[in-house]
Amino acid sequence: MKKKLKSIWLRLRGLHICQHKDCLNVGMQCHLNDYDYEGDYHWKGDLFYWYCPEHCHIEGFCYGCGEFWGGCESFDFSPSHLCENCRSELDDEADDYDEDYYEP
């Protein structure tokens, strides 16, 4: 009952509750990816899920971008729980920061 009331309260504010069992945290939108036969990327229509950052990785989603990466070794065993794309973006930003502020 408590989860149902919180879910209604959050939806009235335009938010969603995490779909993981017994979790009452606010969820972020996660989605499945698809590539068509020509290799163009697009989202698979209405296949959206809502998980909090704590449960994204457990369900196979990156908490940085919300894309499904489950089953990829580089994602499943990543200590940061980020996909390759988000990890490389963070590394690039960190490199820019290092170059700007740590030059002798």
ZIKA-V634107 format. One record per residue. PHI is phi in degrees with one decimal (NA if undefined). PSI is psi in whole degrees, -180 to 180 (none if undefined). OMEGA is omega in radians with two decimals (none if undefined). Layout:
phi=PHI psi=PSI omega=OMEGA
phi=PHI psi=PSI omega=OMEGA
This chain:
phi=NA psi=-41 omega=-3.12
phi=-62.6 psi=-42 omega=3.14
phi=-65.3 psi=-40 omega=-3.13
phi=-65.2 psi=-42 omega=3.11
phi=-65.0 psi=-42 omega=3.12
phi=-65.8 psi=-38 omega=3.12
phi=-61.9 psi=-44 omega=3.12
phi=-64.6 psi=-44 omega=-3.14
phi=-61.3 psi=-43 omega=3.14
phi=-68.2 psi=-41 omega=-3.13
phi=-65.3 psi=-33 omega=3.07
phi=-63.1 psi=-26 omega=3.11
phi=-96.9 psi=7 omega=3.11
phi=82.3 psi=15 omega=3.14
phi=-111.8 psi=165 omega=3.13
phi=-126.6 psi=152 omega=3.12
phi=-90.8 psi=149 omega=3.12
phi=-58.8 psi=137 omega=-3.12
phi=-83.5 psi=-5 omega=3.12
phi=-68.3 psi=141 omega=-3.06
phi=-56.4 psi=132 omega=3.08
phi=63.4 psi=20 omega=3.09
phi=-101.3 psi=133 omega=-3.13
phi=-113.0 psi=14 omega=-3.14
phi=-79.0 psi=160 omega=3.07
phi=-72.0 psi=132 omega=-3.11
phi=-96.3 psi=155 omega=3.02
phi=-104.1 psi=156 omega=-3.10
phi=-73.2 psi=125 omega=3.07
phi=-118.5 psi=150 omega=-3.06
phi=-146.3 psi=158 omega=3.06
phi=-91.8 psi=145 omega=-3.13
phi=-101.4 psi=162 omega=3.06
phi=-153.5 psi=149 omega=3.05
phi=-120.6 psi=133 omega=3.10
phi=-81.3 psi=-180 omega=-3.02
phi=-63.6 psi=-19 omega=3.11
phi=-94.7 psi=2 omega=3.10
phi=88.0 psi=9 omega=3.12
phi=-81.5 psi=137 omega=-3.10
phi=-85.0 psi=140 omega=3.00
phi=-157.9 psi=158 omega=3.09
phi=-77.3 psi=150 omega=3.10
phi=-85.6 psi=85 omega=3.01
phi=36.0 psi=-114 omega=-2.99
phi=-100.9 psi=22 omega=-3.14
phi=-88.1 psi=78 omega=3.12
phi=-112.5 psi=145 omega=3.10
phi=-128.1 psi=161 omega=-3.11
phi=-127.0 psi=114 omega=3.11
phi=-135.0 psi=145 omega=3.06
phi=-75.3 psi=161 omega=3.14
phi=-56.1 psi=-29 omega=3.13
phi=-66.6 psi=-34 omega=-3.07
phi=-105.5 psi=-5 omega=3.13
phi=-55.4 psi=-51 omega=-3.06
phi=-65.5 psi=-38 omega=3.11
phi=-59.8 psi=-37 omega=-3.11
phi=-88.0 psi=-4 omega=3.07
phi=96.9 psi=12 omega=-3.13
phi=-107.1 psi=147 omega=3.05
phi=-79.8 psi=131 omega=-3.13
phi=-80.5 psi=-6 omega=3.09
phi=-81.4 psi=-46 omega=-3.08
phi=-117.6 psi=-15 omega=3.13
phi=84.5 psi=5 omega=-3.14
phi=-82.9 psi=152 omega=3.13
phi=-80.0 psi=124 omega=3.13
phi=-129.2 psi=9 omega=-3.11
phi=-58.4 psi=138 omega=3.13
phi=96.0 psi=-14 omega=3.08
phi=-87.1 psi=126 omega=-3.06
phi=-58.2 psi=-40 omega=-3.11
phi=-65.1 psi=-26 omega=3.11
phi=-89.2 psi=-46 omega=-3.06
phi=-61.5 psi=-33 omega=-3.09
phi=-106.9 psi=15 omega=3.14
phi=-78.5 psi=127 omega=3.12
phi=-69.0 psi=-22 omega=-3.13
phi=-85.7 psi=-13 omega=-3.10
phi=61.1 psi=31 omega=3.09
phi=-115.0 psi=153 omega=3.09
phi=-75.0 psi=173 omega=-3.12
phi=-60.3 psi=-40 omega=-3.10
phi=-65.3 psi=-48 omega=-3.13
phi=-67.3 psi=-38 omega=3.12
phi=-63.5 psi=-43 omega=-3.13
phi=-68.5 psi=-35 omega=3.07
phi=-63.0 psi=-44 omega=3.11
phi=-64.7 psi=-40 omega=3.11
phi=-63.7 psi=-42 omega=3.11
phi=-62.9 psi=-43 omega=3.12
phi=-64.9 psi=-39 omega=3.12
phi=-66.2 psi=-38 omega=3.11
phi=-63.9 psi=-42 omega=3.11
phi=-62.5 psi=-42 omega=3.12
phi=-63.5 psi=-44 omega=3.14
phi=-62.7 psi=-42 omega=-3.12
phi=-67.1 psi=-39 omega=-3.08
phi=-72.6 psi=-37 omega=-2.95
phi=-111.4 psi=-9 omega=-3.08
phi=-120.4 psi=23 omega=3.09
phi=-78.3 psi=136 omega=-3.13
phi=-72.2 psi=none omega=none
